[in-house]
Amino acid sequence: MAQDAKYVTLTDANFASEVLESDQPVLVDFWATWCGPCRIIAPVIVELADEFEGKAKIGKLDVDHNPQTAMQYGVRSIPTLLFFKDGQVVDQLVGTAPKKVLAAKLEALAGQPA
């Protein structure tokens, strides 16, 4: 991925501070390098991170390198996209989805008072 990408690389170690304690809504993309659908949706995730900078946080968590968090949230298929607000999962999608669907979910979360 590009070094200037606006998304956050999430790990088991930083998940609580970056996601659960975030004052912004967070979209977490659970993915792996070998996952074809994950590679298909990756550019959309990068675009959303750029477009929602300052309004919502976008993070990517590699399930192969961070299995603890993936297990904690019951991620069985990837890509799994979890939407967090105030430290809680408020929505999820499994598989790929059109950018407009993801953007609409983020807009709804970012527009609500925290």
Backbone bond lengths (Angstrom), bond angles and torsions (degrees), N, CA, C in turn:
res aa  C-N    CA-C-N  psi(-1)  N-CA   C-N-CA  omega(-1)  CA-C   N-CA-C  phi
1 M - - - 1.451 - - 1.529 110.15 -
2 A 1.269 116.32 156.88 1.456 121.83 -179.22 1.529 110.95 -66.40
3 Q 1.309 116.28 141.89 1.452 119.92 -178.23 1.527 112.20 -70.53
4 D 1.310 117.86 -24.65 1.461 119.74 -178.97 1.529 111.95 -91.07
5 A 1.329 116.50 11.82 1.463 120.10 179.55 1.523 110.06 -61.58
6 K 1.303 115.79 146.46 1.459 121.32 -174.96 1.536 112.47 -90.40
7 Y 1.324 117.46 -5.36 1.456 118.95 178.63 1.535 110.57 -78.75
8 V 1.318 115.26 161.70 1.454 122.03 -179.91 1.531 108.21 -101.61
9 T 1.328 116.34 132.51 1.457 120.23 174.07 1.518 107.11 -82.14
10 L 1.314 115.73 114.56 1.458 121.50 -176.55 1.519 111.19 -94.87
11 T 1.321 115.34 148.45 1.463 122.65 177.58 1.525 108.27 -137.43
12 D 1.326 115.92 169.41 1.459 119.46 174.24 1.534 109.76 -57.25
13 A 1.335 116.44 -35.55 1.463 121.31 -175.73 1.528 113.60 -72.49
14 N 1.346 117.87 -37.33 1.475 118.90 -175.38 1.534 113.48 -103.71
15 F 1.314 118.21 3.09 1.464 120.65 -174.37 1.534 112.30 -59.58
16 A 1.316 117.44 -46.23 1.467 120.20 -177.72 1.527 110.88 -61.68
17 S 1.329 117.04 -47.20 1.466 119.12 -176.61 1.523 112.07 -71.03
18 E 1.316 118.02 -36.50 1.468 120.99 -176.24 1.530 113.27 -83.46
19 V 1.322 117.35 -30.82 1.475 120.55 -174.32 1.527 111.53 -110.81
20 L 1.316 116.54 -59.38 1.463 120.04 -172.66 1.524 112.48 -67.57
21 E 1.334 117.33 -31.35 1.465 121.01 -178.67 1.529 112.27 -100.00
22 S 1.317 118.22 7.98 1.464 121.76 -178.44 1.519 110.99 -70.01
23 D 1.330 115.98 140.16 1.463 119.76 176.00 1.518 111.36 -88.30
24 Q 1.336 116.50 0.63 1.466 122.12 176.60 1.528 108.59 -114.87
25 P 1.336 117.50 156.74 1.467 118.90 170.83 1.532 109.06 -60.77
26 V 1.314 116.70 150.67 1.465 121.32 -177.72 1.530 109.67 -131.23
27 L 1.329 115.55 132.26 1.465 122.25 170.27 1.516 106.76 -103.70
28 V 1.332 116.85 122.28 1.461 121.41 178.66 1.524 109.05 -110.93
29 D 1.326 114.85 123.06 1.463 122.98 177.13 1.523 107.83 -98.11
30 F 1.339 117.11 108.32 1.465 121.99 174.48 1.525 106.63 -86.19
31 W 1.341 117.75 120.14 1.460 121.66 -171.18 1.530 110.43 -145.90
32 A 1.332 115.80 176.63 1.465 122.80 173.24 1.533 108.36 -150.95
33 T 1.318 116.45 153.85 1.470 120.98 -176.08 1.524 112.55 -63.80
34 W 1.325 118.16 -30.23 1.471 121.87 -176.61 1.524 113.06 -84.58
35 C 1.328 118.02 -4.72 1.460 123.40 -173.25 1.525 111.08 -86.39
36 G 1.330 117.03 113.17 1.464 121.79 179.91 1.525 113.92 -59.43
37 P 1.342 118.30 -52.47 1.469 119.07 178.39 1.537 112.51 -60.22
38 C 1.334 117.20 -30.04 1.471 120.22 177.72 1.528 110.14 -64.44
39 R 1.330 115.69 -39.69 1.478 119.73 178.53 1.524 110.87 -68.52
40 I 1.327 116.85 -32.31 1.467 120.67 178.97 1.531 110.54 -66.90
41 I 1.322 117.64 -42.04 1.460 120.44 -175.87 1.537 112.79 -85.54
42 A 1.328 117.82 -14.79 1.471 121.53 -176.72 1.531 113.88 -53.07
43 P 1.343 119.78 -45.94 1.472 118.34 179.31 1.532 112.90 -62.80
44 V 1.317 117.19 -32.51 1.462 121.43 177.92 1.525 109.63 -65.94
45 I 1.331 116.58 -41.65 1.468 121.47 179.09 1.521 109.81 -61.67
46 V 1.328 117.00 -42.73 1.465 121.36 179.25 1.533 110.27 -63.91
47 E 1.323 117.03 -42.65 1.471 120.69 178.73 1.525 110.78 -62.82
48 L 1.320 117.53 -42.69 1.462 121.13 179.55 1.529 110.83 -64.23
49 A 1.329 116.47 -39.08 1.462 120.04 178.69 1.523 110.51 -60.28
50 D 1.323 115.97 -38.88 1.461 120.81 179.09 1.531 110.65 -69.99
51 E 1.327 116.50 -46.19 1.460 121.55 -175.48 1.528 113.43 -70.09
52 F 1.321 116.82 -30.13 1.465 119.92 -176.72 1.527 112.93 -102.39
53 E 1.317 117.37 11.09 1.457 120.56 179.16 1.535 109.55 -55.26
54 G 1.324 115.48 128.93 1.454 120.59 -179.04 1.521 113.81 89.37
55 K 1.340 117.25 -16.40 1.469 120.75 -179.64 1.525 112.17 -111.21
56 A 1.322 115.36 -34.40 1.465 121.18 179.70 1.523 107.78 -150.87
57 K 1.317 115.27 155.71 1.464 120.65 179.75 1.525 108.04 -103.74
58 I 1.320 115.67 137.95 1.463 121.52 177.30 1.525 107.32 -116.82
59 G 1.328 115.97 128.28 1.454 120.24 -179.48 1.510 111.57 -130.24
60 K 1.334 114.77 152.24 1.463 121.43 177.02 1.524 107.79 -122.55
61 L 1.337 115.68 131.22 1.452 121.00 179.33 1.522 109.32 -123.63
62 D 1.323 116.51 116.90 1.466 122.90 178.59 1.526 108.00 -76.81
63 V 1.340 116.52 112.17 1.466 121.09 -174.57 1.526 113.24 -66.57
64 D 1.336 116.95 -26.53 1.465 119.40 179.38 1.526 111.44 -70.34
65 H 1.315 117.00 -33.87 1.464 121.22 -178.34 1.524 113.07 -95.21
66 N 1.329 117.04 -11.54 1.465 121.86 -177.56 1.528 111.02 -137.21
67 P 1.336 116.50 62.11 1.468 119.62 -173.76 1.524 113.83 -68.62
68 Q 1.323 118.26 -26.18 1.464 120.84 -176.78 1.529 111.63 -60.62
69 T 1.319 116.88 -48.51 1.467 120.49 -179.01 1.524 110.78 -67.49
70 A 1.327 117.08 -41.71 1.465 120.51 178.64 1.539 110.25 -59.62
71 M 1.331 117.13 -42.65 1.471 120.51 178.51 1.525 110.77 -66.57
72 Q 1.323 116.66 -40.44 1.469 121.33 -178.59 1.526 111.40 -58.13
73 Y 1.339 116.39 -35.09 1.462 120.39 -178.67 1.528 112.99 -100.52
74 G 1.324 117.43 10.97 1.458 121.76 174.13 1.513 114.43 66.15
75 V 1.335 116.33 31.42 1.460 119.99 -179.74 1.523 108.53 -75.04
76 R 1.339 115.93 115.40 1.459 121.45 -178.66 1.523 111.75 -113.81
77 S 1.304 116.60 -25.20 1.466 122.10 178.65 1.521 108.00 -126.43
78 I 1.317 115.17 146.52 1.463 118.42 176.94 1.524 108.66 -128.36
79 P 1.310 117.86 150.24 1.460 124.85 0.41 1.529 111.99 -73.66
80 T 1.331 114.80 141.14 1.454 121.87 168.81 1.515 106.44 -116.93
81 L 1.323 116.32 130.54 1.458 121.83 179.41 1.517 107.77 -112.97
82 L 1.327 116.43 119.01 1.455 121.38 177.73 1.519 108.86 -110.13
83 F 1.307 115.70 136.03 1.465 122.76 178.53 1.531 107.63 -106.22
84 F 1.326 115.96 122.84 1.464 121.67 -179.07 1.519 109.88 -111.74
85 K 1.313 115.04 143.62 1.469 121.43 170.51 1.518 106.57 -142.96
86 D 1.314 115.73 130.12 1.467 121.63 -178.38 1.531 111.62 53.04
87 G 1.329 116.60 39.20 1.460 121.75 175.51 1.512 115.74 79.30
88 Q 1.328 117.65 3.75 1.463 121.46 -177.99 1.526 110.86 -118.47
89 V 1.336 116.04 145.92 1.462 120.22 173.63 1.525 107.38 -72.57
90 V 1.331 116.55 123.53 1.464 120.40 -179.47 1.527 112.18 -114.09
91 D 1.329 117.12 -12.75 1.462 120.40 178.73 1.521 108.02 -163.19
92 Q 1.335 116.46 160.51 1.458 119.81 175.99 1.514 110.48 -155.28
93 L 1.307 114.43 153.59 1.460 122.86 173.86 1.521 107.67 -135.87
94 V 1.326 116.32 138.27 1.459 120.78 175.30 1.514 107.19 -114.59
95 G 1.322 115.84 127.62 1.458 120.94 -177.58 1.518 110.34 98.21
96 T 1.306 115.72 -169.67 1.458 119.56 -179.19 1.523 110.04 -86.76
97 A 1.322 115.13 157.55 1.456 121.02 178.02 1.520 107.75 -148.18
98 P 1.326 117.46 153.05 1.463 119.62 177.57 1.531 110.70 -63.23
99 K 1.312 115.39 148.90 1.460 120.94 -179.68 1.519 111.53 -55.05
100 K 1.335 117.44 -39.93 1.471 119.71 -176.77 1.524 111.66 -63.47
101 V 1.323 117.77 -31.56 1.469 121.47 178.15 1.526 109.99 -68.03
102 L 1.330 115.88 -46.43 1.465 120.33 179.48 1.524 110.70 -65.42
103 A 1.328 116.53 -42.75 1.470 120.86 179.90 1.525 110.75 -62.00
104 A 1.327 117.24 -40.72 1.464 120.87 -179.82 1.528 110.82 -63.92
105 K 1.327 117.16 -40.55 1.455 120.43 178.45 1.535 110.57 -64.96
106 L 1.321 116.32 -42.39 1.466 120.16 179.25 1.537 111.03 -66.41
107 E 1.324 116.25 -41.08 1.480 119.96 178.94 1.521 110.22 -61.04
108 A 1.324 116.84 -41.90 1.457 120.40 -179.84 1.533 110.44 -63.53
109 L 1.326 116.68 -41.53 1.461 119.96 -179.78 1.514 111.95 -71.59
110 A 1.319 116.89 -41.91 1.464 120.73 -177.88 1.526 111.41 -70.72
111 G 1.336 117.12 -25.82 1.441 121.18 -178.58 1.511 114.16 -81.11
112 Q 1.328 115.30 -17.33 1.466 119.39 -179.66 1.534 109.44 -82.24
113 P 1.313 117.59 144.33 1.459 118.94 176.44 1.538 109.90 -63.82
114 A 1.306 115.76 138.09 1.469 120.19 -177.84 1.516 110.93 -72.77
